[in-house]
Amino acid sequence: MIRPTARAIWFALAGTLVTVFLVAAAPQAWGYSLAVVVIVIAVLLLDAALTPFASSFQVDIKLPQLIYIGSAEEAAFVFSPVRGVPPQQLDLAFDTNALLEPLDDQQVPLAEDRATTVTLPLRARRRGTGQVETLWMRWAGPLGLIVKVRKIALDDIVRIIPDVRAAKQAAIEFSSRDAFFGVKLDKWRGDGSEFEALREFQPGFDVNSIDWKQSARHRLLLSREYRTERNHQIVVAFDMGHLMAEPHKGVPKLDHAINAGLLIGLLAVLNEDQLGMFAFDSEVRHFIKPRPGRRAFSQMQLASADLDYSREEANFTLGLSTLQTQLQRRSLIILFTDFVDSITAEMMLDSLSRLSKRHVIVFTTLRDPYLAQTINKYPAKVGDVAQSVITSELSDERQVVFEKLERMGVHIIETTRDNFGPAILNKYLEIKSRELI
């Protein structure tokens, strides 16, 4: 694409004024005015011919696959000469989608005999799928009358995910065998306990662990040792309904849930469990089948970028029934969700009741600081009393829902944002140590 510059417009305007002056001063010298027009056009065409072609260089673009919220990742643009003389300087401009911060325009001097690399920091505004949509390049001719513009549409996407790197060290510390199960044999031996070995009975051991048949055969009092069963299925389920898009201390509840879910997912993978993910609002949006290994965590981390904020109400009947049909084994399901009152929670309770008969469910939700503040607020006027009464009723209804969930055998976590991750980790460790799965 070729465009004239402002200098070319002034140059053409000056040629036009000279032509008008010649015709007005000496009409018989109209041939000279025609020569001026030809000279102007010839100079413009000469500058266009001397301007390097777009084929004189090639562009290699390397965008990062992942960007963590709160940190910057570099995008590399490599300009390599191909044939002829490349332009001495390029003006670069970028078009990005709304999830990425706009990139500043750049002026890049190009070398004639080697590649030139330009690195720019990409920063994310929020979680999702970012994209540098278009790269615009512009360079001028030697006379500065003509510029050529080249447009490159970029199809590569950049996944913007929560930054859990700071929590990895804590997860690794938790993942040690002693941190999970202790040095000594745990007294909680559920149905999933696996036989490990026989050892000589010592004072202080559990009498119920004595294997009388083997003791009689070896004529020595022997007790059974058990090891905690591994390879459980852990499914992190996200409610993507409109209630989870509500900001909680400036950040949507869904983002808090994803941060905690990734942390527990990393810990489950380090503990040799199978990790899966499930997300739904009015319909099922994502399902990752539980699988072992760090790839499961990487897949979950990538998929978390696609968990968008929804304005629709969560359909617990469809979502949880679909999840139940997808799981063939007894699993630990960590559900991140929220509700307002007992009436809107009826469908959720009915679905959780059916799901809890086969699986272990951890119901996690953030405690709303507004409820406690409004209830305990000193009433300065009549409106404050009404607000306090209404919020107190909402708080009582939440407790009613929690009591119903407890009677179903559902584990409940309602805590603040700062304690969200640690509370879920502790509950996971407790369920693992008691072998409830």
N, C-alpha and C positions, 0 to 999 in steps of 0.2 A: 504494500500500500504506500503510495507516494503522496506527500502533502507539501504545499508551499509553506515557507516560514514567514514570519512577520517581516524579515528583511527582504524577502522576495516581493512581498506586497508593496513595500516602500520603493523598491527598485522599479517595479512595474509602474507605480504611480509617478515616479520621477520621469520615466520614459514617456508616459502619457502627457505629462505637462510640457516636456520638450517638444513633443509632436504638435500639441496644440499651439505652442508659441511659434514654431516654425510656420505652421499653416496660416496663423493670424498675421505674422509679420511679412511673410513672402509666400503668397498663394502659389506662385509659379514654382516654388521649391518643395512641392508636395512629395517629390521623390525622396528627399532627405528624411522627411518624417516617416515614410514607409521603411526606410533603412533603419531608423531608430527602433521601430517596432520589431523588425527582423532581428536586430542585435539583442534586444531584450529577450525575445523568445529563444534565440540561439544560446545566450548565456544560461538561461534556465535549463535548457536541454543539456548543455555541457555539464552543469553542476549535477544534474540527475544521472548522466552517464558516468561521471567520476565517483559518484556515491557508491560505496561497496554494496554488493548484492546480499540478499538474505542467505544465499547459498554459500557465502564465503566463510561462514562459521556454523557450527552446530552447538546445540545446547543439551546438556545432560542434567536432569533435575533429580535430586535425591531428597525426598521428603521423609521425615521420620514416620515410622508406623504407629508409634504411641507417643502421646504427650500426657504427662501427669499434671493434674490441676495444681497450680501453685508453683510450677517450675517451667523452665523454658527448654525447648529442644531445637537444635539447629537444622535448618533446611539449607542444602548445598546446591548451588547453581554453577555448573562448570561450562565455560565458553571455550571451545577449541577451534582454532583456525583449520579450514578444510582446503580451500583453494582461493587463489587470489589474495588480496590484502583485506583483512577484516577492518571494520571501523575502529577508529582510535578510541572512541568513547561511546558507551551505551547508556541511555537513560532507561531505567527499569521501573515499572509500576506493577502492582499486584492487586488482584481481586480475590477476596476471601469471603467465606460465608459468615453468618452471624456468630458462630461459636468461637471463632478465632479473632484475636485482636488484629486490627489492620496493620499491614506491613508498611513501613516508610518507603517512599520513593528513593531510588539509589542511582548514583552516577558512577559508572564503573569504567576505568581505563583498561583497554584490552591490549595484550601483547601480541606482536605479529608472529612470533615463532614458538609460542608455548601457550598452554591452556591457562585460563584465568578462572579462579574459583572465588565465588561470593557466598558467604555464609550469613544467614539471617536468623535471628531467634524467633521461634514460633511460640506464642503464649496463648493459653486457652482462657476463654471467659467462663465456660461452664462445661459440664460433662456432655458427651454426645459424639457425633461424627463430624469432624472438621474437614475443611477442604480449602486448599489454595486453588481457586477455580481457574484463574487466567493469569498468564504472564505476558505483560506488554513490554516490547522493546522498541526503542526509537534511537536513530542515529542520523546525524546531519552530514551533508556533503562538504567538500573542502571550501566552497564559497559560502556556505551557510544559508543558501537560498532554498534548498530542498531537504526534506527529512523523509526517511523511510521508516515505516512502522510495521512491526511483525507481531502477530498475536499467536500465542500458544495456549490452547485449552488443555488443562490438566485434569485427568480423570482419577488420579490417586487420591485416596481419602486418608485422613489421619484420625485414629481413634483416640478420644480424650477420655481418660479413665481416672478414677481416684488414685491418689498417691498413698500407697500402703508400704512404701519402702522403709519409712521410719518405724513401722510396727513389725517389720520382719525379724529384727533382732529379738524382740520380746517373744515372738512366736517360736523362734528357734530355741530359745531358752526353755520355753514351756514344753517343747517337743522331746526333750530328753526322757529316757525311760523312767528315771527316778522322779522327775517332776510330775509325770503322769500318775505313776502307780506306786511310788515309794520303794524303799529298799526291801521292806518286809512284805510278806504275803498279806494282801488285803482281805479283810473279813467278809467283804461283800462278794459272794459267789452266786451269780445269777444262773439262769438256765443256759447261758452262752459260755460258761466257763469251760476251758479246754484243759484236759489232763496234760501235765508237763512231765512229771517224773515222780519216782518214789524216793523217799529218804528216810533215814532212821528217825523215829519219833523222839523228840526232846521235850523236857518239861517246859510248859508254856504254850505248846502247840495246841491247836483246836482238837479236842478229842474226836469230834465228828469226822475229822480228816483221816482217821486210822483206817487202813485197808486190812480188814481182819483176815481175808482169804490169803492175801499175799504174805501177811505176817505169819500165818500158820505154815505156809509152804516154806518160808525161809527161816522159820523159828527165830524171828526177830521182829520186834514191834516196828512196823513201817507205816508211814503216813503219806498221803497223796499231796503233791504240789500241783497247783493249777497256774496257768498263765492266762492273762486276760485276752479275750478274743479280739482279733484285729479284723481288718477288711470289712468294716461296717459301711453301710450306705448312708451318707450324710447329704441331705438335700437342703439347699438354701433357697427358700421361697420368698419372693418379693411381691407384695401388693402394690400395683402401680396405679391404683385408683386416685381420684382427685384429692382425697384426704391426705395422701402421701406427698402431694405436691405443695402442701401448705408449708410456708417457711417456719423453721424452728431455730430461733436465734440467728436469723439471717441466712440459713441454709435449708433447702427443702428436706423434709423428713426422709424422702427417698434416698437422698445422698448420704445422710447419716446411716441409713440402713445398709446401703451398698458398702460403705466403709467398714462397718462391723461385719457384714457378710463376707467380704474379702479376707478379713483378718481370721475369722473362724474357718474359712475355706483353706487358707494357707496352713493353719494349725492341723486341720483334718488330714491334709495331704502329707504333712510331715509325720503324722501319726499312722500313716499307711492305711488310712480309710479311703473309701471311694467317694468322690465329690461330684455332686450334680447341682444344677440350678434350675429354678422354675420361676416364671414371672407371668402375671396376668393382671388384667383390669376387667373390662367387659367381656373379654375373650382371652384365650391363652396367647401370649406373645412370644415367649421363649421357653424352651425346654432342652436342657443338656442332660443326657443320660449319665447317671453316676458311673465314674470310671476312676481307676487308681492313677497315681503318678502326678508329677508336677505339670504335665500337659493339661490335666483337668483344671488345675488352678489358672494356667495361662488362658485356657479357653473361656473360663468363667470371667476372668479379668477383661478379656476382649469383648465378651458379650455384654458386660456391664455398661459399656459405652452406648449400647443401643437401647438401654432402658430409658425411654423418654417419659416426660411428665405428661400425664393424661388428665383430661377433664371429665372422663367418664367414671361412673361408679363401679366399684369392683363387684364382679359377679362371683361370689364365693361358691355357689352351687356348681357352676360350670367349671371354675378353676380347680377347686379341690377334688371334685369327682374325676376330672381328667388326670390330675396328679395321682390319684389312687389307682386308676387303671394302668398308669405307666410304671408303677413300682411293683415288682413281683416279689421283692423281699421286704422283710420288716426293716424299716429305716428310721433314722432320726431326721425329722423335718423341723427346720428352724424357720418359722414364719414371721416375717416382718410386716406388720400391718397396723391399722388404727381404726377406731370407731368413735362415734359421738355419744350414742345413748343405747339403752337396752333394746329399743324398738328396731333401730337400724341394724343391731347386732344379731337379730333372731336368725336370719338366714346363715350368718357366719357360724353361729353356735350349732345349728343343725348339721352343717357340713363338717365341722370339726368333730362333732360327736361320732359320725360314721368313720371319719379318718382315724380317730384316736383308738378305735377298737383294734386296729392292726399295727399302727405305727406309734412311735414316740414323738410327741409334738412339743415344741418349745414356742410359746406364744410371746413374741417380743414387741414392745411398743414403748414409745417415748412418753415420759411423764410431762404433762402440759404445765409449765410454770405459771401460766395465766390463771389456772383454776385456784391454786393455792394462794396466789397473790390477791385475787379478788375475794376469796372467802375470808382471808385474814386482814383485809384492808379495813381501816377505820372508816365507818360510814360518816362522811361529811354532809351528805344530803340524802334525800329520799331515794334518788336513783341508785345510789351506792348500796342501799339496803336491798333493793330489788335485784341488782346484779349479784350480790352475795348470796341471796336465797336461790337464784336460778343456778349459779355455778355450784352451790352446795348440792342441789338436786342432781346435777350432771355427775358430780363426783360420786354420789351415792349409787347412781345407776351404773357407773363404771365398776364399782366394787361388786355390785350384783352380778355383772357379767363375769368378773374374775372368779367369783365364788362358783358360778355354774361351770366355768372351765376347770376349776380345781376338782370338782366332783367328777368330771369326765376323765381325770387323770392327766390333764394337760399341765405342763410346767409353764409358769408365768414369769415374765421379766418385764417389769415396768420401772424404768429408772431414768436418770437424767442423761443428757448428751455426753457429759464427761465420763460417766461410768458405764456407758452403753456397751462398748467393746469388752472391758474386763468382766462385766456381769455375765455376758454370754459365754465368755471363755470359762468362767468358773462353773456355770451350769453344764457346759459341755464336759468338763473334767469330772464333775459329779456324776453325770449320767454314764460316762465311760467307766468310772471306778466302780459304780454299783452294777454295771453290766445290765442296764435296763433295756438296751437295744436287742 
